[in-house]
Amino acid sequence: MKVLIKDELLSGKSVYETEIDFATDIVTVQDIISHRVTKEVEDYNNRLPEYFNGLVEPGEAEKTLNGYKLKAKKLIDAEKQVYIALDAFQKNGFFVLIDQLQAETLTQQIHLKPDTTISFVKLTPLIGG
């Protein structure tokens, strides 16, 4: 089942969209995050573009306006990126909305429908005291 995945700002503005194909219609939040991160790493590794646009920053990368720029073009480890993303979710680094309802835990089961939309909203740390 193909599902629309979006990155959104807190204002609700969509800044990235892709489709992810799931083998079953019942998945966990962990499955959703893992599939998304694995897909974006595979896309990057197959093309090795100048910038990596993904959910989490790869090691040895610099954050820029165009995405994450790796110091040297090299393959990214998908398993490591998935681990970082799952850890970030548990530490509230981003949250996941499934049809506008916030996912609470990695083990939460989701019943996917053809019109399901999954949104990732990254939280920006406040600067200052």
C-alpha positions in Angstrom: 0.0 0.0 0.0 1.4 3.4 -1.0 1.1 6.2 1.6 2.0 9.9 1.3 4.7 11.0 3.6 5.3 14.7 4.2 7.6 17.0 6.1 5.8 20.0 7.5 6.6 23.1 9.4 4.7 23.9 12.6 2.6 26.3 10.5 1.4 23.2 8.5 3.3 24.2 5.3 4.6 21.1 3.5 8.3 21.3 2.6 8.9 17.7 1.3 6.7 14.9 0.0 7.3 11.3 -1.1 5.4 8.1 -1.3 6.4 5.0 0.7 5.1 1.5 -0.2 4.2 -0.8 2.8 3.7 -4.5 2.4 0.8 -4.6 4.8 -1.9 -2.1 5.9 -1.2 -2.5 9.6 2.2 -1.0 10.7 3.8 0.5 13.7 5.2 4.0 14.1 8.6 2.4 14.2 7.9 0.7 10.8 6.9 4.1 9.3 10.0 5.9 10.5 12.3 3.0 9.5 10.8 2.7 6.0 11.0 6.4 5.5 14.7 6.8 6.6 15.8 3.6 4.7 14.2 4.9 1.5 15.8 8.3 1.7 19.2 6.8 2.4 18.9 4.4 -0.5 17.8 7.2 -2.8 20.9 9.2 -1.7 23.3 6.3 -1.9 22.1 5.4 -5.5 22.8 9.0 -6.7 25.3 10.5 -4.3 24.1 14.1 -4.9 25.8 17.1 -3.3 23.2 17.3 -0.5 21.3 14.8 1.6 17.7 15.8 2.4 16.6 13.5 5.1 14.8 13.3 8.4 18.0 13.2 10.5 21.5 14.5 10.0 24.1 12.0 9.0 27.4 12.0 10.9 30.1 14.2 9.5 27.6 16.5 7.8 27.0 20.2 7.9 23.5 21.5 7.9 22.8 24.0 5.1 19.8 25.7 3.6 19.7 23.0 0.9 20.0 20.0 3.2 22.9 18.2 4.9 26.2 18.5 3.0 28.6 15.6 3.7 32.3 16.6 3.8 33.1 13.9 1.4 30.6 12.1 -0.9 30.2 8.7 0.6 27.6 6.1 1.3 25.4 6.7 4.3 24.7 3.7 6.7 20.9 3.2 6.6 20.8 1.2 9.8 22.6 3.9 11.7 20.3 6.6 10.4 17.2 4.5 11.4 18.7 4.2 14.9 19.3 7.9 15.1 15.8 8.7 13.9 14.1 6.3 16.3 16.1 7.8 19.2 15.1 11.3 18.0 11.4 10.4 18.0 11.7 9.1 21.6 13.4 12.3 22.7 10.8 14.5 21.0 13.2 15.7 18.2 10.2 15.5 15.8 6.7 14.2 16.0 4.6 12.2 13.6 1.0 13.0 12.6 -1.1 10.2 11.0 -4.1 11.8 9.4 -3.6 14.9 11.8 -3.4 12.7 15.0 -0.1 12.7 16.8 1.6 9.3 17.2 2.5 8.6 20.8 4.9 5.6 20.9 7.0 3.6 18.5 4.9 0.5 19.1 1.6 2.2 18.3 -0.2 0.3 15.5 -1.6 2.2 12.6 -4.2 1.0 10.1 -3.2 2.4 6.7 -5.8 3.4 4.2 -5.3 4.6 0.6 -5.8 8.2 1.7 -3.7 8.1 4.8 -1.2 11.0 5.1 1.7 10.8 7.4 3.4 14.1 8.4 6.8 14.5 10.1 7.2 17.8 12.0 10.7 18.6 13.1 11.0 20.6 16.3 13.5 23.5 16.4 15.4 24.0 19.6 14.9 27.5 21.1 18.1 29.6 21.3 18.8 31.7 24.4 18.0 31.4 28.1 
